[in-house]
Amino acid sequence: MTMVVTQPCIGCKDKACLVVCPVECFHEDETMVYIDPDECIDCGACVPECPTEAIFYEDDVPEQWHRFIELNATKAKECPSAHD
């Protein structure tokens, strides 16, 4: 299981969640931040730091946001920050 960033993050990009991540699995583009499921260790440290409550464990993603599971996986690999 992995953490997933969902709809409420769009346009926010507060980034408080990034600084607490012990494995730096977040990547960002101009729209929002994404979690790379291959890098995430499922620690959940980012969840209480998210001001928009946009981060969920994969199994707990609300049904209306299930598309964000795949979106995080694909966008995290495409983001410019993924290549830094």
N, CA, C and O atoms as a MOPAC input file, in Angstrom:
PM7 MOZYME 1SCF
protein

 N      0.84700 1    -1.17800 1     0.00000 1
 C      0.00000 1     0.00000 1     0.00000 1
 C      0.89200 1     1.24100 1     0.00000 1
 O      2.01800 1     1.21500 1     0.49700 1
 N      0.37700 1     2.30200 1    -0.55600 1
 C      1.11700 1     3.54900 1    -0.64800 1
 C      0.20900 1     4.71300 1    -0.27400 1
 O     -1.00500 1     4.54700 1    -0.15800 1
 N      0.78300 1     5.85600 1    -0.09100 1
 C      0.00400 1     7.06800 1     0.14500 1
 C     -0.34600 1     7.65700 1    -1.21700 1
 O      0.39200 1     7.48300 1    -2.18700 1
 N     -1.49200 1     8.36500 1    -1.28200 1
 C     -1.96400 1     8.94600 1    -2.54000 1
 C     -2.41800 1    10.37900 1    -2.28400 1
 O     -3.16300 1    10.64000 1    -1.33900 1
 N     -1.96900 1    11.30100 1    -3.12400 1
 C     -2.41500 1    12.69500 1    -3.05200 1
 C     -3.62400 1    12.82800 1    -3.98300 1
 O     -3.59500 1    12.35800 1    -5.12000 1
 N     -4.69000 1    13.47600 1    -3.48700 1
 C     -5.93700 1    13.53100 1    -4.23800 1
 C     -6.38600 1    14.95900 1    -4.56400 1
 O     -5.64500 1    15.91700 1    -4.34000 1
 N     -7.57500 1    15.08700 1    -5.08000 1
 C     -8.19000 1    16.31300 1    -5.59400 1
 C     -7.94400 1    17.58100 1    -4.76200 1
 O     -7.60200 1    18.61100 1    -5.34200 1
 N     -8.10200 1    17.55200 1    -3.43600 1
 C     -7.94800 1    18.80100 1    -2.68200 1
 C     -6.57300 1    19.46100 1    -2.80500 1
 O     -6.42500 1    20.64000 1    -2.48200 1
 N     -5.58300 1    18.72600 1    -3.26200 1
 C     -4.24100 1    19.29800 1    -3.42200 1
 C     -4.13500 1    20.20700 1    -4.64800 1
 O     -3.26300 1    21.07400 1    -4.70300 1
 N     -4.99600 1    20.01700 1    -5.60400 1
 C     -4.89800 1    20.80000 1    -6.84200 1
 C     -4.93200 1    22.28700 1    -6.51900 1
 O     -5.88100 1    22.79000 1    -5.91800 1
 N     -3.88200 1    22.97300 1    -6.92700 1
 C     -3.77500 1    24.40500 1    -6.71300 1
 C     -3.24900 1    24.81900 1    -5.34900 1
 O     -2.93800 1    25.99400 1    -5.15400 1
 N     -3.14000 1    23.90900 1    -4.40700 1
 C     -2.68000 1    24.26000 1    -3.05500 1
 C     -1.15600 1    24.30700 1    -3.00200 1
 O     -0.55900 1    25.37200 1    -2.84200 1
 N     -0.55100 1    23.15700 1    -3.13500 1
 C      0.90200 1    23.00900 1    -3.09800 1
 C      1.54800 1    23.71600 1    -1.90400 1
 O      2.57400 1    24.38100 1    -2.05000 1
 N      0.95000 1    23.56900 1    -0.74000 1
 C      1.48900 1    24.11300 1     0.50900 1
 C      2.88300 1    23.55600 1     0.79000 1
 O      3.75000 1    24.27300 1     1.29000 1
 N      3.09400 1    22.31200 1     0.47800 1
 C      4.36900 1    21.59900 1     0.58700 1
 C      4.81100 1    21.26300 1     2.01400 1
 O      5.94100 1    20.81500 1     2.20600 1
 N      3.96500 1    21.46300 1     3.00400 1
 C      4.31800 1    21.05500 1     4.36500 1
 C      4.52200 1    19.54900 1     4.43900 1
 O      5.29900 1    19.05900 1     5.25800 1
 N      3.82500 1    18.82300 1     3.58600 1
 C      3.93300 1    17.36700 1     3.56200 1
 C      5.30100 1    16.91200 1     3.06000 1
 O      5.79200 1    15.86100 1     3.47100 1
 N      5.90400 1    17.67600 1     2.19500 1
 C      7.19100 1    17.29400 1     1.61200 1
 C      8.30800 1    17.25000 1     2.63600 1
 O      9.13700 1    16.34200 1     2.61100 1
 N      8.33800 1    18.21100 1     3.52600 1
 C      9.46000 1    18.31100 1     4.46900 1
 C      9.48500 1    17.20400 1     5.51800 1
 O     10.53200 1    16.93900 1     6.10800 1
 N      8.34700 1    16.55400 1     5.75800 1
 C      8.31100 1    15.48300 1     6.75700 1
 C      8.53700 1    14.10200 1     6.15900 1
 O      8.66600 1    13.12300 1     6.89400 1
 N      8.58700 1    14.01300 1     4.84000 1
 C      8.76000 1    12.71800 1     4.17800 1
 C     10.20500 1    12.23000 1     4.34400 1
 O     11.13700 1    12.88800 1     3.88200 1
 N     10.39200 1    11.08200 1     5.00100 1
 C     11.75900 1    10.59500 1     5.23200 1
 C     12.44500 1    10.03800 1     3.98700 1
 O     13.66400 1     9.86800 1     3.98600 1
 N     11.68600 1     9.75000 1     2.92700 1
 C     12.28400 1     9.17300 1     1.72400 1
 C     12.13600 1    10.07100 1     0.49700 1
 O     12.49400 1     9.66700 1    -0.61000 1
 N     11.62000 1    11.26600 1     0.67800 1
 C     11.47800 1    12.24700 1    -0.40400 1
 C     10.77600 1    11.65100 1    -1.62800 1
 O     11.27800 1    11.73700 1    -2.74900 1
 N      9.61100 1    11.04700 1    -1.39600 1
 C      8.87800 1    10.39500 1    -2.48700 1
 C      7.90300 1    11.32900 1    -3.19300 1
 O      7.20600 1    10.90200 1    -4.11400 1
 N      7.83900 1    12.59700 1    -2.78100 1
 C      6.95700 1    13.56900 1    -3.42600 1
 C      7.62000 1    14.17600 1    -4.64900 1
 O      8.82600 1    14.42300 1    -4.67000 1
 N      6.79900 1    14.41200 1    -5.67200 1
 C      7.23700 1    15.09300 1    -6.88300 1
 C      6.14900 1    16.09900 1    -7.22200 1
 O      4.99100 1    15.90500 1    -6.85100 1
 N      6.50300 1    17.16500 1    -7.91800 1
 C      5.50700 1    18.18900 1    -8.18800 1
 C      5.57500 1    18.69300 1    -9.61600 1
 O      6.61200 1    18.63500 1   -10.27800 1
 N      4.43600 1    19.18800 1   -10.06400 1
 C      4.37800 1    19.91300 1   -11.32100 1
 C      3.62300 1    21.20800 1   -11.04200 1
 O      3.43500 1    21.57200 1    -9.88100 1
 N      3.19700 1    21.89300 1   -12.06400 1
 C      2.53200 1    23.18300 1   -11.86200 1
 C      1.14600 1    23.04900 1   -11.23600 1
 O      0.59000 1    24.04500 1   -10.77400 1
 N      0.58200 1    21.86400 1   -11.20800 1
 C     -0.77600 1    21.65800 1   -10.70600 1
 C     -0.82800 1    21.24100 1    -9.24200 1
 O     -1.60400 1    21.79600 1    -8.46400 1
 N     -0.01000 1    20.27400 1    -8.86700 1
 C     -0.07000 1    19.71100 1    -7.51800 1
 C      1.17200 1    18.87200 1    -7.24300 1
 O      2.08900 1    18.81400 1    -8.06300 1
 N      1.19200 1    18.22700 1    -6.08800 1
 C      2.26800 1    17.29100 1    -5.76400 1
 C      1.73500 1    15.87100 1    -5.88400 1
 O      0.53200 1    15.63600 1    -5.77200 1
 N      2.63800 1    14.92900 1    -6.11100 1
 C      2.28200 1    13.52900 1    -6.29900 1
 C      3.23300 1    12.67700 1    -5.47000 1
 O      4.35600 1    13.08900 1    -5.18100 1
 N      2.78200 1    11.50100 1    -5.09400 1
 C      3.61700 1    10.55500 1    -4.35400 1
 C      3.96700 1     9.40100 1    -5.28300 1
 O      3.08800 1     8.79800 1    -5.89900 1
 N      5.25100 1     9.10300 1    -5.37800 1
 C      5.70400 1     7.96700 1    -6.17800 1
 C      5.48400 1     6.69900 1    -5.35200 1
 O      6.11400 1     6.52800 1    -4.30900 1
 N      4.59700 1     5.81000 1    -5.80700 1
 C      4.31200 1     4.60700 1    -5.02300 1
 C      5.49500 1     3.66300 1    -4.88700 1
 O      5.52800 1     2.84100 1    -3.97100 1
 N      6.46600 1     3.76800 1    -5.78800 1
 C      7.65100 1     2.91800 1    -5.69800 1
 C      8.63200 1     3.42400 1    -4.64800 1
 O      9.48200 1     2.66900 1    -4.17600 1
 N      8.51900 1     4.69400 1    -4.28200 1
 C      9.42300 1     5.28900 1    -3.29500 1
 C      8.79200 1     5.40500 1    -1.90700 1
 O      9.50000 1     5.41100 1    -0.90000 1
 N      7.47700 1     5.49700 1    -1.85600 1
 C      6.75800 1     5.68900 1    -0.58700 1
 C      6.91800 1     4.47500 1     0.31800 1
 O      6.81000 1     3.33400 1    -0.13100 1
 N      7.17800 1     4.73500 1     1.60900 1
 C      7.32300 1     3.64500 1     2.57600 1
 C      6.10000 1     3.53200 1     3.48500 1
 O      6.13600 1     2.81900 1     4.48700 1
 N      5.02700 1     4.22600 1     3.14200 1
 C      3.74900 1     4.12600 1     3.85400 1
 C      3.82400 1     4.52900 1     5.32000 1
 O      3.10800 1     3.97200 1     6.15200 1
 N      4.67600 1     5.48000 1     5.64200 1
 C      4.82900 1     5.87200 1     7.04500 1
 C      3.67500 1     6.74800 1     7.53100 1
 O      3.37500 1     6.77700 1     8.72400 1
 N      3.02600 1     7.46200 1     6.60300 1
 C      1.90000 1     8.31000 1     6.97100 1
 C      2.27000 1     9.64000 1     7.59800 1
 O      1.38700 1    10.37600 1     8.03800 1
 N      3.55200 1     9.96600 1     7.65000 1
 C      3.98200 1    11.22800 1     8.27200 1
 C      3.39400 1    12.44500 1     7.56600 1
 O      3.20200 1    13.48800 1     8.19000 1
 N      3.11100 1    12.32400 1     6.29100 1
 C      2.59600 1    13.44100 1     5.50300 1
 C      1.12200 1    13.74500 1     5.77000 1
 O      0.67800 1    14.87700 1     5.57600 1
 N      0.37400 1    12.75500 1     6.20800 1
 C     -1.08300 1    12.91500 1     6.35600 1
 C     -1.45900 1    14.05600 1     7.29900 1
 O     -2.24700 1    14.91500 1     6.90200 1
 N     -0.94000 1    14.11200 1     8.52400 1
 C     -1.34500 1    15.20900 1     9.41300 1
 C     -0.80100 1    16.57300 1     8.99200 1
 O     -1.29400 1    17.60000 1     9.45700 1
 N      0.20200 1    16.59700 1     8.12400 1
 C      0.79300 1    17.85500 1     7.67700 1
 C      0.04900 1    18.49000 1     6.50200 1
 O      0.25600 1    19.66600 1     6.20200 1
 N     -0.80000 1    17.73300 1     5.84800 1
 C     -1.51500 1    18.22100 1     4.66400 1
 C     -2.65700 1    19.15100 1     5.08700 1
 O     -3.60700 1    18.70400 1     5.73100 1
 N     -2.57500 1    20.44200 1     4.73100 1
 C     -3.59800 1    21.39400 1     5.17100 1
 C     -4.95100 1    21.20400 1     4.48500 1
 O     -5.96300 1    21.70700 1     4.97200 1
 N     -4.98100 1    20.48500 1     3.36300 1
 C     -6.24600 1    20.27800 1     2.65600 1
 C     -6.80100 1    18.86400 1     2.84100 1
 O     -7.81400 1    18.51300 1     2.23700 1
 N     -6.14900 1    18.05900 1     3.66400 1
 C     -6.55200 1    16.67500 1     3.90700 1
 C     -6.69400 1    15.90500 1     2.59900 1
 O     -7.68500 1    15.20900 1     2.37400 1
 N     -5.69100 1    16.04400 1     1.74600 1
 C     -5.71000 1    15.43900 1     0.41100 1
 C     -4.97300 1    14.11200 1     0.33000 1
 O     -5.02500 1    13.45100 1    -0.70800 1
 N     -4.28700 1    13.70100 1     1.39500 1
 C     -3.45600 1    12.49700 1     1.33500 1
 C     -4.12400 1    11.35600 1     2.09700 1
 O     -4.54900 1    11.50400 1     3.24300 1
 N     -4.19800 1    10.21300 1     1.41500 1
 C     -4.83900 1     9.02400 1     1.98400 1
 C     -3.96900 1     7.79900 1     1.74100 1
 O     -3.17800 1     7.76200 1     0.79800 1
 N     -4.12500 1     6.79100 1     2.60600 1
 C     -3.57900 1     5.48100 1     2.28500 1
 C     -4.34500 1     4.99000 1     1.06300 1
 O     -5.54400 1     5.24600 1     0.94500 1
 N     -3.68500 1     4.30200 1     0.17100 1
 C     -4.30500 1     3.86200 1    -1.07600 1
 C     -5.64800 1     3.16400 1    -0.84600 1
 O     -6.60700 1     3.42100 1    -1.57300 1
 N     -5.72300 1     2.30600 1     0.13400 1
 C     -6.96900 1     1.57900 1     0.40900 1
 C     -8.07700 1     2.47200 1     0.95400 1
 O     -9.23900 1     2.06400 1     0.97200 1
 N     -7.74400 1     3.67200 1     1.39500 1
 C     -8.71900 1     4.57900 1     1.99000 1
 C     -9.09900 1     5.75600 1     1.08500 1
 O     -9.84700 1     6.63800 1     1.50600 1
 N     -8.59500 1     5.77900 1    -0.14600 1
 C     -8.92500 1     6.87600 1    -1.05700 1
 C    -10.42900 1     6.83900 1    -1.32900 1
 O    -10.96200 1     5.80300 1    -1.72900 1
 N    -11.11800 1     7.96700 1    -1.11200 1
 C    -12.56000 1     7.99500 1    -1.40600 1
 C    -12.81500 1     7.61500 1    -2.86800 1
 O    -12.02600 1     7.94000 1    -3.75500 1
 N    -13.90900 1     6.93500 1    -3.09400 1
 C    -14.20300 1     6.40300 1    -4.42600 1
 C    -14.16800 1     7.46000 1    -5.52400 1
 O    -13.69300 1     7.19200 1    -6.62800 1
 N    -14.66200 1     8.65100 1    -5.23100 1
 C    -14.68800 1     9.69300 1    -6.26000 1
 C    -13.28200 1    10.13800 1    -6.66800 1
 O    -13.13100 1    10.82000 1    -7.68200 1
 N    -12.25900 1     9.77300 1    -5.90900 1
 C    -10.88800 1    10.16200 1    -6.20700 1
 C     -9.99600 1     8.97200 1    -6.57100 1
 O     -8.77400 1     9.11800 1    -6.59900 1
 N    -10.56300 1     7.81900 1    -6.84600 1
 C     -9.75900 1     6.62900 1    -7.17300 1
 C     -8.83600 1     6.85500 1    -8.36400 1
 O     -7.77600 1     6.23500 1    -8.44200 1
 N     -9.21800 1     7.73300 1    -9.29900 1
 C     -8.36000 1     7.98300 1   -10.46400 1
 C     -7.00900 1     8.56500 1   -10.05500 1
 O     -6.04200 1     8.47900 1   -10.81200 1
 N     -6.93600 1     9.15900 1    -8.85800 1
 C     -5.68500 1     9.74700 1    -8.38700 1
 C     -4.65000 1     8.68700 1    -8.00200 1
 O     -3.46400 1     9.00100 1    -7.89600 1
 N     -5.07000 1     7.45500 1    -7.79500 1
 C     -4.11800 1     6.38400 1    -7.48400 1
 C     -3.17600 1     6.19800 1    -8.67400 1
 O     -1.95500 1     6.21600 1    -8.51800 1
 N     -3.74600 1     6.02000 1    -9.84800 1
 C     -2.93600 1     5.86600 1   -11.05800 1
 C     -2.26800 1     7.18300 1   -11.45100 1
 O     -1.13400 1     7.18800 1   -11.93000 1
 N     -2.96900 1     8.29300 1   -11.24900 1
 C     -2.41500 1     9.60200 1   -11.59000 1
 C     -1.12100 1     9.87600 1   -10.81400 1
 O     -0.15300 1    10.37400 1   -11.38900 1
 N     -1.09800 1     9.55800 1    -9.52100 1
 C      0.11900 1     9.74300 1    -8.72900 1
 C      1.25700 1     8.90000 1    -9.29100 1
 O      2.38800 1     9.37200 1    -9.41100 1
 N      0.95500 1     7.65600 1    -9.63100 1
 C      1.99100 1     6.75200 1   -10.13500 1
 C      2.58100 1     7.24800 1   -11.44300 1
 O      3.79800 1     7.20300 1   -11.62700 1
 N      1.74700 1     7.71700 1   -12.35000 1
 C      2.25900 1     8.15300 1   -13.64500 1
 C      2.87100 1     9.54300 1   -13.57600 1
 O      3.94900 1     9.76900 1   -14.12700 1
 N      2.21000 1    10.46900 1   -12.91600 1
 C      2.70800 1    11.84600 1   -12.86800 1
 C      3.99000 1    11.96900 1   -12.05300 1
 O      4.84400 1    12.79100 1   -12.38300 1
 N      4.14400 1    11.18400 1   -11.00800 1
 C      5.36300 1    11.24300 1   -10.20300 1
 C      6.58400 1    10.92600 1   -11.05300 1
 O      7.65800 1    11.48400 1   -10.82900 1
 N      6.43000 1    10.04700 1   -12.01300 1
 C      7.54500 1     9.67800 1   -12.90700 1
 C      7.80800 1    10.75100 1   -13.95900 1
 O      8.93300 1    10.88800 1   -14.44000 1
 N      6.76100 1    11.52200 1   -14.32100 1
 C      6.88100 1    12.52500 1   -15.37700 1
 C      7.31200 1    13.90800 1   -14.87400 1
 O      7.81800 1    14.72000 1   -15.64800 1
 N      7.11700 1    14.16900 1   -13.60100 1
 C      7.37600 1    15.49500 1   -13.05200 1
 C      8.84500 1    15.88700 1   -13.18900 1
 O      9.73300 1    15.04700 1   -13.03800 1
 N      9.09600 1    17.15800 1   -13.47300 1
 C     10.48400 1    17.62100 1   -13.54800 1
 C     11.25600 1    17.32400 1   -12.26900 1
 O     12.44700 1    17.01800 1   -12.32000 1
 N     10.58000 1    17.41300 1   -11.10900 1
 C     11.26700 1    17.15700 1    -9.83800 1
 C     11.68700 1    15.70900 1    -9.68400 1
 O     12.52700 1    15.40300 1    -8.83800 1
 N     11.12900 1    14.81600 1   -10.47300 1
 C     11.50000 1    13.39600 1   -10.39000 1
 C     12.89800 1    13.15300 1   -10.94600 1
 O     13.48800 1    12.09800 1   -10.71600 1
 N     13.41400 1    14.11500 1   -11.66500 1
 C     14.71300 1    13.94500 1   -12.30400 1
 C     15.80300 1    14.82000 1   -11.65900 1
 O     16.91400 1    14.91300 1   -12.18100 1
 N     15.48200 1    15.45300 1   -10.53200 1
 C     16.45500 1    16.32000 1    -9.84900 1
 C     17.52000 1    15.51100 1    -9.15800 1
 O     18.41800 1    16.07800 1    -8.53500 1

